[in-house]
Amino acid sequence: MLKLVEPVAFTRGKLAATLPPGTYIYAGSANGPGGMRARLRRHFRKDKALRWHVDELSVRASSMAALAIEGGSECAIVEALLASGRFTIPLPGFGSSDCKACAAHLLAYKE
């Protein structure tokens, strides 16, 4: 969960957008070296190289929280959250450039 209290404008790869203030959920995987612990540690650091779409948001978020689901599928998480009716896709393609199933891996909470 990422809470943005101000709009965040960014350009990363083919995406250029401004996200309005709000609460966002990002579903990501942790398949790289170090697994879940390393991925979460990186996401919560403010002093990091900006490599991925979510980095642009995590360094500007006023607050963040994470729910680690060991062995969970980011696509299944996105599907379940969208099915709840409480989330929307604020920016197609965000965080899902390597995914053929999902429109995005970033969801906006309908507040």
Protein Blocks (a to p, Z undefined) as FASTA:
>chain_A
ZZdfbdcdddehjbccdddedddddddddfbghijmlmmmmmmpmbdcdfbfklmmmmmp
fbdcddddehiafklmmmmmmmnopaccfbghihplmbckbgbfcdcddZZ
